[in-house]
Amino acid sequence: MFCSYEGQPLNRHTWGDWIEIYCKKMRTRIRPYDLRHVFALEFLRNGANAFATQRALGHATLEMTRRYVALVNSDLKRSTRRPVRSIG
């Protein structure tokens, strides 16, 4: 999907190096894992199922993906406990 300056596919080390450079400029810390984690949560929150998420993340089994699904399910439980505000 993305390539290096030399036209080669980016690998995880190149991504990590780039993220580190940009984070230093922004005076923050973001790890490649953080981006992957946010992707998985948003993917699920926007309607993807566990199997699609497993495939997108390249997990061999659903065990790892299950952790993300549990987090999204806890979002749903929290949102259903919130009081409903009336409009108007």
N, C-alpha and C positions, 0 to 999 in steps of 0.2 A: 504494500500500500504506500509506504513512504520509502524514500531512498536517501542515501548519503550523498555528499558532494561529488563522490566518484561514481554515482549511479548504482551503487550496490544496495541491496536491501538492508534496512536497519536491523541491527540485532539488539538484544536487551541491554548490552553493555553500552552501545552507542546512545540509546535512549537515556540510560541512566546518566551518562556523561553530560548530555545536553540538558537534562532536567537539573542537574547539579549546577551547571553554569548559569542557567536562568534563575534558579533559586537564590544563588549568591547575589545576583543583580537585584532581585526583589527583596532580599533580606528575609527569606522564609525558608522553610524546609518541606519539600514534597518528595516522597519517594515514588519510584515507578509502581510499587505495590499500592500506594494510596490511589493512584489513577485507576488501576485495575479494580480496586475495591469499590470506588465510586461508580465506575462503569457498571459493575455487576449489580449493585444496589439500584441504580437508576434504570437499568435494563429490566429488572424484575418489577420495580415500581410502575413502570410504564406498560406492563402487560405481558412481558415475556414469561414463558414457563420455565421450570427448573431444567428441563432437558435442553432447551435452546440455550439457556445460560451455561449449562455444563459444556455444551459444544463450543460456544463462543469463547469460553475461558480455557478450553483445552484440558479440562479435568478428565482423568481416566474413569473416575467413578462419581456417583452423585454425592458421596460422603462429604467432600469439600464444598460442593455447591450447596449442600444442605445448610451450611452455616449462613450463607447469604440469604437463603429463603427464610430461615428463622428470624433474621434481623428484619426483613421486610414484613413478615407476619406480625412481629412486635409493633411495627409502625401502624399496621392496620388495627391492632387491638387498642393502641393508644388513641387513634383517631376516632374510634367508635365510642370511646368513653368521654370524649369532649362534649360539653353541653352545646346544643344547637342554638345559634343566635338567630333571632328573627330578623327579617329584612324589612326595612321601612320604618 
